Amino acid sequence: MSESIYTLRVSRAAAGAYPTISDALAAADQLYPDAEQPVMIRVDPGEYCERVEIHRSHVTIEGETADSVRIVGSLGAKMPSEDGSGVDGTLGTFRTYTVLVDADDVRLENLTIENDAGDGREVGQAIALYADGDRLVVDACCIKGHQDTLFLGPLPPHEAKPGGFIGPKQYAPRRVGRQYFRRCRIEGDVDFIFGGARAYFEGCEIRSLNRDMDVNGYVTAVSTPEGEPHGFVFHGCSFTAPDGVAPDSVYLGRPWREWAQTVLIDCWLGRHIKREGWWDWNKPAAHNCVQYAGAILHGPAGDTTGWVPWANELDVMAAAGYAREQVLAGVDGWDPEGGDGDAVETAELSANGRTVHIETYCEDEPALRARLKREGRSAAFTGKTPADFETWKIATRTRLYDVLGLSLMDRVPIEIRELSRVRVAGGIVRTHAMLQVERDVWMPFYLLEPSHPKLDERGLKRCYICPHGHQGAGAASVAGVAGVPAVDDAVRKFNYDYGLRLARMSYVTVCPDARGWGYRRDWKGQGDDENSYLRGTCLNQARMAEPLGLTVAGLNVWDNMRLIDYLEARGDIAMDDLGCFGFSGGGYMTLYLAALDPRVRKAFVSGYLYGVDDSLLHLNGNCSCNYTPGLWRLLDMGDIASLIAPHPLLVQSCEEDHLNGSRGLKNVDEQLEIVRDAYKLLGRRDGLRHEVCPGEHHLGVTYLAEDIEWLDSHVAECAPVHSPSACCE
């Protein structure tokens, strides 16, 4: 098989692109007739109302984000067939698919695949994804429907009713394929994950929709062939339901055929799951054949003592036999992720099954209140005469101009407290720790260390700091924490797991929680509801900090400078190659840190660089952390970005990003002209790069590897790195 990968683009608007995914697949067969030739099909944002059939191996279909790329079909089993074939002249189940995968080594990523035909009681079964191939990977996708949403072939050997299997594979050999679903959201009501494949679901949300019935639905209907070692395995998955689904109303599964196998490992089960777990579909013979089992289950329905007697609870040793690399290995040793299974957070999920319950928060309000008591009114008038007052007034007015507040920060010795350490897929060790950034204030962060990190010529590790933005529960999404559906939503929508992506590219990455986010939320934003969990308390931070002469921007710069101090003290980091990478609010923190601390030698700013007038004054509903008193009287964003020169700077913008303002990219270009002038003046014209991505506000990852390679190759030969102590002590 050739090592090169040919790429085709699908877009409803871009010149030279294919208008549909089906057109791109047909073109791939014409342009690259070698079926072993890998083909990448990249899909721009949009809704694609088409039936997609993949009959070619080694095909990857990748959207910008799962939230922005939707493939939608509308066929139901009760609809009439064009040729009159089928039971009662209807389509039947297996001709309703939106996407068909009929090939090996196919990968689907960042897509929503939907069958919107509607309620199965009215339209019948309606398949969104029909998958019948070996070594299939479905990553960060949403698969949506009602009844029979996701079919994982092969079909059973024989139909229960004549004509029931009419469709693309009715006469095909019954070959069991291996299929891997990672960080997906799969939703439906009746038998919405069914079939005979060997399928592994890792870190997925399995969402049961409401039918307002006593038995509201069945999650699985498996038809594992007799003699197969494995059927469906769910690891680190969350079984959820929207409000309104009655408690104790949804079965985990029923056997489509008697040898069905469904095993749940380290999963969270919501209160909608029936306490007996499973139903035999009036097939008592299945009691002696099925393998319905679970281990290390959590949530309101996680207790297996009420399960039917023919289902099993596995001990820890038996559960280890269902690791991904064992279930999917086959004769060729296939493991789509490599290494240990993902460390998941299902044991810590809150009552809604979509967020993590945090018992103890590392908030900093108490420290700020203590600061007020220690330092408040320190410049109050203490004189005795009108002359004393005039002198005090002049001096105080001068002091009020010191608005950034970095000179007021407390420098403390570096101290680290490790909270946890786990191994994640890809040979990466993820450490959750806290760094003391000032007196009484601690900053939690995730440290991702690959087993084989990139090294410079001295054997020092190459590293990126990856601050987060204003979505995705703080650092958790950037670090790629798995098994938390609310975090997964942000990853699918924005490609938010860039700390993990860089770690998989062999960089050490550090993903800190900013002030008021994640584990640092103050009292007003603490809680398990999704709005609180995903958002921050920047406004609260600003209201507390600014009267003390501090700013949120200054506090975050300080914290990230202290993080650099920690990396410098380790002794194993290539400090003259240190990078900072951020999207959205993480782009703002990257911009300020790289501008103020020369130890940052390369910067990737995505979704942030634009003019103040259009994007911050006009859109003045932005987060308060963007607003520093007095700053805009001095500088615009292009001026701040110019401070990064001559170090390489990559700025990424999206064509339809609302943060660009009403004039769009023109607003961005005006600021970039300021920055270009600085690089030109310093003789480093090639040290600035602007990348434009299609779609709305998100991190573009299509050319991430090339972007990082560009930054690496353009690290400026600057003076020796030093601590910026003069500006922050």
PATOR-549951 format. One record per residue (C-alpha): x negated, y, z negated; residue in three letters. Coordinates in steps of 0.25 Angstrom, whole numbers, plus 5000, padded with zeros to 4 digits. Layout:
N
XYZala;...
REM end
This chain:
729
500050005000met;499550145004ser;499150234992glu;499650354999ser;501050404996ile;501950475007tyr;502850575002thr;504150625008leu;505050745003arg;506550745001val;507150885000ser;508550945005arg;507851075008ala;506351065010ala;505851065025ala;505250935029gly;505850855018ala;506850745020tyr;508250785016pro;508550655009thr;507850545002ile;508350435012ser;507750515023asp;506450515016ala;506450365014leu;506750345029ala;505650435033ala;504650365024ala;505050235031asp;504750305045gln;503450375041leu;502850265032tyr;503350135037pro;502350065028asp;503250015017ala;502150005007glu;501850155009gln;502250234996pro;503150344999val;503550464990met;504850534992ile;504950664984arg;506350724983val;506650874981asp;507750914971pro;509150894976gly;510350804977glu;510150694987tyr;511550624991cys;511050504998glu;510850354997arg;509350324996val;508850184999glu;507450154997ile;506950025004his;505450065005arg;504450024994ser;503450114988his;504450234988val;504550344978thr;505650444977ile;505350564968glu;506250684965gly;505750814959glu;506550784947thr;507650684944ala;508550804940asp;508350874953ser;508450754963val;509750684964arg;510050564973ile;511550544973val;512550444979gly;513950424977ser;514350284981leu;515250194972gly;515550044973ala;517050064975lys;516850154987met;517150095001pro;516050035009ser;515950085023glu;515949945029asp;516949885020gly;516049795014ser;515949764999gly;516949724989val;518249784993asp;517549865004gly;516849944993thr;515349984992leu;515049894980gly;514049924970thr;512749914978phe;513050004989arg;513250124980thr;511750164977tyr;511250304978thr;509750254979val;509350114983leu;507950064980val;507649934988asp;506149934988ala;504949904979asp;504050014973asp;505050124973val;504950244963arg;506050344960leu;505750464952glu;506450594948asn;507750564954leu;509250564951thr;509950444958ile;511450454956glu;512650394961asn;513850494958asp;514950404963ala;515550414949gly;516250324939asp;516150174942gly;517550154938arg;517950234950glu;516850224960val;516250084956gly;514750054954gln;513850164960ala;512350144960ile;511350254959ala;510050174961leu;509950034967tyr;508549984964ala;508149854970asp;506649854971gly;505349814963asp;504449914956arg;505450024956leu;505150144947val;506250254944val;505650364936asp;506350484930ala;507650464938cys;509150484934cys;510050374939ile;511450414938lys;512850344941gly;513950274934his;514150124936gln;512950044941asp;512050164942thr;510750094943leu;510549954950phe;509249884949leu;509249764959gly;509149654962pro;510649614963leu;511049484956pro;510949364964pro;512449354967his;513649444967glu;514749434957ala;515749474968lys;515549454983pro;515049584989gly;514649644976gly;513249654980phe;513449724994ile;512349824995gly;510849835000pro;510349714992lys;511449614992gln;510649515000tyr;509249554995ala;508449454987pro;508649474972arg;507249524968arg;507049584954val;506349714955gly;505649794944arg;506149934941gln;505750044932tyr;506550164927phe;505850274919arg;506350394913arg;507650384921cys;509150414917arg;510150314921ile;511550334919glu;512950264922gly;513950194915asp;514250044919val;513149954922asp;512350074927phe;510949994926ile;511149864933phe;510449754941gly;509349644941gly;508049724941ala;506949714931arg;507049864927ala;506349944916tyr;506950074911phe;506050154903glu;506350284896gly;507650294904cys;509050354899glu;510150264902ile;511450344901arg;512850284900ser;513950374906leu;515350394900asn;516550314905arg;517450334893asp;517650184891met;517550094879asp;516450024887val;515750144893asn;514750064901gly;513549964903tyr;512150014905val;511549894912thr;512049774920ala;510849684923val;510749564932ser;509349514929thr;509049394937pro;508949264929glu;507449234926gly;507049384927glu;506149424915pro;506749564914his;507949644918gly;508149784913phe;507349844902val;507549984896phe;506350044888his;506450174881gly;507850204887cys;508950284881ser;510350234883phe;511250364882thr;512650414886ala;513250554887pro;514150604876asp;515550544877gly;515050394880val;515750324868ala;514850254858pro;514650104859asp;515250094874ser;514050064883val;513449924885tyr;511949914887leu;512249814898gly;512949694903arg;512449574912pro;512749594927trp;512149454927arg;511849354916glu;510349364915trp;510349514913ala;509149574905gln;509249714899thr;508249754888val;508149884880leu;506849924873ile;506650054865asp;507950114870cys;508950214864trp;510350174865leu;511450274863gly;512750254855arg;513550224868his;512850094869ile;513749974864lys;513249914851arg;513349774857glu;512449824868gly;512849724879trp;514049664886trp;513949524893asp;514949564904trp;515749444901asn;514649354904lys;514449264892pro;513349184900ala;512449314900ala;512349304884his;511249194887asn;510549254899cys;510549404897val;509349484890gln;509949604883tyr;508949654873ala;508449774866gly;507249824857ala;506949944849ile;508250014853leu;508650154847his;509850244847gly;511350224842pro;511450094849ala;510050044847gly;510449934837asp;510549804843thr;511149724832thr;512549744838gly;512149694852trp;512749574858val;512149444853pro;511549404866trp;510749534867ala;509349534860asn;508549634852glu;507049624855leu;505949634845asp;504749724848val;503949614853met;505049564863ala;505249714867ala;503849724871ala;504049624882gly;504949724889tyr;503849834892ala;503849894905arg;502549834910glu;503049694907gln;504549704912val;504049764925leu;502749694927ala;503149584937gly;502149504944val;501449634949asp;501249704935gly;502149824939trp;502149934928asp;502750064934pro;502250144922glu;500950074917gly;500550044903gly;501550044891asp;502950074892gly;503350224889asp;503450264875ala;504850314873val;505650394863glu;506950314862thr;506750284847ala;506750434844glu;507950474853leu;509050554846ser;510550514846ala;510850564860asn;509750474866gly;509150584874arg;508250654865thr;507250624854val;507650654839his;506550734833ile;506550724818glu;505450824815thr;505150944823tyr;503851024824cys;504551154824glu;503751284821asp;504851374815glu;504351354801pro;502951394805ala;503551514811leu;504351554799arg;503051534790ala;502351624800arg;503351734798leu;503151724783lys;501651724784arg;501551834795glu;502851914796gly;502752064794arg;501252054794ser;501152194801ala;502152254792ala;501952404788phe;501152414775thr;500652554776gly;501052674767lys;501052804776thr;501552844789pro;500152844795ala;500052694790asp;501352664797phe;500952734810glu;499652654810thr;500452524808trp;501352554819lys;500252564829ile;499552444825ala;500852364824thr;501352404838arg;499952354843thr;500152224837arg;501552204843leu;500852194856tyr;500252064852asp;501451984857val;500951844861leu;500551804847gly;499451704849leu;498551784840ser;499451754829leu;499351604830met;498751514819asp;497551424824arg;497451304816val;496551174817pro;496951074827ile;497850964821glu;498550854828ile;499650764823arg;499950644831glu;501450604831leu;501450484840ser;500750414851arg;501350324862val;500850264875arg;501650294887val;501650234901ala;500450264910gly;499450234899gly;499750374892ile;499650394876val;500650494872arg;500350564858thr;501350654851his;500550744842ala;500650884835met;499650994836leu;499551104825gln;499551234833val;499651334822glu;499951334807arg;501251254804asp;501451224819val;501351094826trp;501451064841met;501850924845pro;501350874859phe;501150754867tyr;499850704871leu;499750614883leu;498450544885glu;498250444897pro;497450314895ser;496550364907his;496550514906pro;495950604917lys;494550634912leu;493550744917asp;492050714920glu;491750724905arg;492850624901gly;493750724895leu;495250714897lys;496050804907arg;497250864900cys;498550944902tyr;499351024892ile;500851004896cys;501751104889pro;503251074891his;504351164896gly;505751194892his;506451064895gln;506150924890gly;506050924875ala;504650984874gly;503450904877ala;504150764877ala;504550784892ser;503150834896val;502550714889ala;503450614896gly;504150564883val;505050454888ala;506350394883gly;506950524879val;508150554890pro;508150704887ala;506650714890val;506850624902asp;507850724908asp;506850834907ala;505750744914val;506650704925arg;507150854927lys;505850924927phe;504750824928asn;504450864914tyr;503450754910asp;502250824916tyr;501350784903gly;501550644906leu;501350654921arg;500050724919leu;499650614908ala;500050504919arg;499050584928met;498050554917ser;497950684910tyr;498050704895val;499250794893thr;499750864881val;501250904880cys;501550994868pro;502851034862asp;502951194864ala;503551274852arg;505051244850gly;505051124859trp;505150974857gly;504650944843tyr;504451084840arg;505851134841arg;506351224830asp;507551204823trp;508551264833lys;508151174844gly;507951044836gln;508950924838gly;509150804847asp;510150864857asp;509550874871glu;509651034871asn;508851044859ser;507850924862tyr;507550974876leu;507451124873arg;506551214864gly;506651324854thr;505851424861cys;506851544858leu;506751504843asn;505251504844gln;505151644850ala;506151704840arg;505251654829met;503951674835ala;504051814842glu;504351894829pro;503051834823leu;502251884835gly;502251754842leu;502851704855thr;503251564860val;502351574872ala;501151614863gly;501551494853leu;501551394865asn;500251454870val;499651434857trp;500051294855asp;499551254868asn;498251324865met;498151244852arg;498451114861leu;497251154869ile;496451164857asp;496851024853tyr;496450974867leu;495151044866glu;494850984852ala;495050844857arg;493750844865gly;494250744875asp;495050844884ile;494450914897ala;494751054892met;494151114905asp;495251044912asp;496451064903leu;497751084910gly;499151134906cys;500351094914phe;501751144911gly;503151154917phe;504251254915ser;503951304900gly;502751214901gly;502351304912gly;502451424904tyr;501651364893met;500551314903thr;500551454909leu;500251534896tyr;499251424891leu;498451424903ala;498451574904ala;498051594889leu;497151474887asp;495951454897pro;495751314892arg;496951274901val;496151254914arg;497351214923lys;498851244923ala;500151194929phe;501251284927val;502651234933ser;503951304933gly;503551434925tyr;502651534933leu;503651644938tyr;503851794936gly;504351844923val;505351944929asp;506151834937asp;505951714928ser;505951764914leu;506651904913leu;507751864923his;507851724918leu;507851774903asn;508451644898gly;507151574898asn;506551514886cys;506051624876ser;504651564876cys;504451634889asn;504551774883tyr;503351834876thr;503651974871pro;502852074879gly;502251974889leu;502952014901trp;502552164899arg;501152114902leu;501151994911leu;501951914921asp;501851764923met;500851774934gly;499951854926asp;499951754915ile;499651644925ala;498551724931ser;497851704917leu;497651554921ile;496751584932ala;495751534936pro;496251394931his;497051314941pro;498551344940leu;499651264946leu;501051334946val;502251254950gln;503651314954ser;504951254958cys;505651314970glu;507051324962glu;506551344948asp;507551434941his;506351494933leu;505751554945asn;506851654945gly;507851704956ser;506651734966arg;506151594964gly;504751564968leu;504451704972lys;504451744958asn;503451634956val;502551674968asp;502451814962glu;501851764949gln;500951674957leu;500351784965glu;499851854952ile;499251724949val;498651704963arg;497951834962asp;497251794949ala;496751664955tyr;496351734967lys;495551844959leu;494851734952leu;494451654964gly;495351544961arg;496451554971arg;496551404972asp;496751394957gly;498251424958leu;499351334964arg;500851354966his;501751224968glu;503151244972val;504151124969cys;505551104974pro;506751114965gly;507051174952glu;506351184939his;505451064937his;504051014937leu;503550974951gly;502850844950val;502750804965thr;501350854966tyr;500950844951leu;499650754954ala;499150854965glu;499450974956asp;498650914944ile;497550874954glu;497551024959trp;497451074945leu;496350984941asp;495551024954ser;495651174951his;495251184937val;494451314937ala;493051314933glu;493151414922cys;492351454909ala;492251354898pro;493651334891val;493751404878his;494851414867ser;495651544869pro;495451584854ser;495351724857ala;496751744862cys;497451654852cys;496851654838glu;
REM end
